[in-house]
């Protein structure tokens, strides 16, 4: 997710740093982006000159200070765990200029749960890009009570320059808009599957054929990552205390087996042999 958001920034003309603690992950990200941009050039989505300029704008580093010390805007895209995000924002508050806006790309966690570890809560907000960010034309910008109008305006302006449609949520709610609708669908699909009403392939088929969804709920869980959904539900349960928000038995079993979806080659589907009808 992070490397695609960074590419959007570079394509928009911003000097952009992609930071990760793993050099290997950065190298893999660069390879993926080069392959994607080559496809864009071949399809005339961008020119060769635009591709070259974007990669001139994009820097890769494992050093957070290098990435943050002159930043005007930081978009965090670490694992969906509140304690990790709070730790990152605390560091960013110390490393970035005082004017910098600190945004979280969290898919569910509202920024008010993070802003208090900084000395600039008015400059903290949500900028929720959708996966894959280079394809999906939507960003949920969420304004908490702590967030200033100036911060929201900057976030919306950056989205426009990235050629992404920004939708402003005037107040916070866990999961925002799209994911609250999506989670309701996935939760019901999981309940039907665990209840033995149909197998997951057929539930996906019904969603595609009858509801005209591009992909089914189980296919989407595999695409997004089983671990992402698992951590999201853990966070929601921590916030609500509602047993209905706990990760399902099936998700827990997938996590324990390391079957995290496309990223591991197996989730609900096996991606070496999967055939879709």
N, C-alpha and C positions, 0 to 999 in steps of 0.2 A: 504494500500500500504506500509506504513512504517514498519508495523510488519513483513511483508513478506521479505522486503529488509533486515531488521535486522536479520531474521532467516538465510538468505543466508550468511550474514557475520559470524554468529555463526557457521554454518555448515562448512564454509571455514577455521575455526580455529582462527578467530579473536576474541579477547575480545570485546564484542559488548554491547552497551547500547541502549535500546529503551526508548525514553523519550516522554511523553505526558503530557499535563496539567491536564488530567482527570485520576484519579486513576481507575475509573470504566472502562474507555476505555483500560487501561493497563491490567486489569484483563480479559476483554473480549478477548484481543489480545493473552494473554497467553493461555487461554482456546482453542482458535482456533488453535494456533500453536501446542499445545499438541495433539489435535485431528488429525491434519494434519500429524504430525510426527509419530503418532501411525499407521496411514494408510500406510505411507512410509515403516515403519518397517514390517508391515504385507504383503506388496507387495515386500519385499526384495530390496527396493530402497536404504535403509540404514540399518546398523546393529543396534541392541539395544545399543551397546557401542557407536556408532556414535551419536545416538539420545541423550544419556545421556551426552556425552561430549558437544554437541551443547548447551544444556540447562545450562550446567555449564558455558559456554562462554557467555551466554545471561543474561543481567541484565535489570531490569525494574525500572524506576524511573520517578517521576513527577518533579524532580529538574533539570533544564537545566544545572546548574553549575556542578552537579555531573556527568552528562553524558558527558560534553564537556571539563572539565578541563585537562584531559590527552589524549584527542583524537588526533590521527594522521590524521583522515579523518572523516568529518561529511557529511552525506547525508540527506538533508532537504526534507521532504515530507509533508509540511503543505498545507492548502487550496490554490487553484490556484488563489490567489489575490496578485498582485504585492506589494501593500503596506504592507501586512502581511509578505511576504517573505523578504522585505527590513528590516523590524523591526527585524525579526529573525536573519538575517545575521549580522546586527549591533551588536546584543547581542553576537552572536557567535564569532565575531571578538575580543570582549573584554574578553571572557571566555576561548577560546581555546589557546593552545600554538602557538607561532608565526609561527612554521613550518607547522601547520595543513592545509590541503587542505579542502576547503569548497565547496561542490557540491550541486547543486539543482536538484531534481528529477522532476522539472516542465515538463509538457508535451508540453508546448508551449512557455513559457517565457524564452528568451535568458539571459544568465548570465551577459551580459554587462549592463542590466537594474538593476542589483543588486550589482555588484562588487564595485561600487563607494562608497558604505556605509561602506566598509572595508578599512583597511590599507594594504591589501595584494591582490590587484586585480589579480596579476599574479597567485595566488593560488585558483582562483575561476573558476568553470567550470560547465557545465551541465553533469549529469549522468542520463539519462532518461531510467528507467526501465519500462517494460510493464506489465500491469495487466492481470492475477495475477503473481507477480514476481517469485514465486516459481515454476511456470509452463512455463512461456514465456522465451525462450532462446534468448534474444536480449537486448542490452543496447546501446542507442545512446549517445556517448561521443562527446560533442560539444566544439570545441576550439574557443573561442572569440579572438579578437585582443589583449586583455589584458592577456590571459591565456598563461602561460609558457609551453614549451615543457616538462619540468620535471613534471608539474602537469598532463598533458595529459598522460604521460607514467605511472604515478602512478595509475590514474583512470583505464587505460587499464589493468594494472597488477592486480588490485583488481578484476576487472570483470573476468579475466581469472581464478583467484584463486576461485572465486565464481561459477565457471563452467558456465559462461554466455558468449555468443558471443558478443564482443564489436565491434561496428562500429564507426569509427572516422569521424566526420564532420569537415572539415578543416576551415569552416567559419560559422558564425551564420545566421540563418533564422528562423523567428517565426514559431513554429509548427514543425520544423525540417523536417525529410523526411516522416516517416510513417504516422504521423498525418496529414500532408498536403494532402497526398493521401486519407487518411481515411475521413478527413473533407469534401473533395470534394465529396466523395460518399454520406456521410450523408446529406450534404447540398442539393444535387440533389434528394435524397430519400425524404427529408422533403418537397421540392418544389413539387414533384409529389403527395405526400400525401395531402398537403394543397390545391393543384390544383384540387383535387377530381378525379385523374386518377385511383387510386386504394387505398384500405385501407392498413394500415400499415402491417397487417398480410400477405397480399398477396405480398406486396413489399419485405418483409423478405423472403417469400417462393421463389420468383423469384431469389433473391440473393443466396439462399442456393441451389436451384435445378438447375438453369441455369448457375450461375457464380461459383458454387462450393465453396461459402464462408461458413466457419464453422457455423456462425450464421449471421442473417440478420442485417442491420444497426440499426433498432429500438431495436432489442434484445440487440445489443452491447451498445446502449445508456443506456438502463436499467441496463446492467451489470456494466458499468463504473460509472454510476450515472448521472442522468439528471442535477444535480447541477454542476458537473464537466464540462460537455459540455457547460452549461450556462455561467459559469465563464470564460471559455476559450474564448467563443465568445465575451463576454464583454471586455476582455483584448485585443483581436484582433481588435475590433472596436476602442478601446482607442488608439491603435497604428496606425491604418490605416485611421480612419475617414470615411471608406467606409460603407455606409448603408447596403451593402450586407453582411457585417461581423457581424451585430447585431444579437442577439439571435432571433430566429423565434418566431412568435406569439404562436405557440404550445408549444415550450420550456418554454416560459415565463408563460403560463397558468399552465404548470406542476409544475413549481417552486412555483408559488403562491398557488397552491393546496397542496403542500407538497408531490407530487407524484414523488419521486426521483428515482424510479426503484426498483431493488431487495432489496436495503437496507431498504426501507420503506414498502415492500410488494406489492407496486403498482407503475407502471410507465406507459408505453404504455400497458403493460400486467399486469394482476393480477396474482400473483405468488401462490395464494391458489388454483386457478382453471385452470391455463393455461395448455392446451394440444397442443403439437406440432405435425404437420403432415409432 
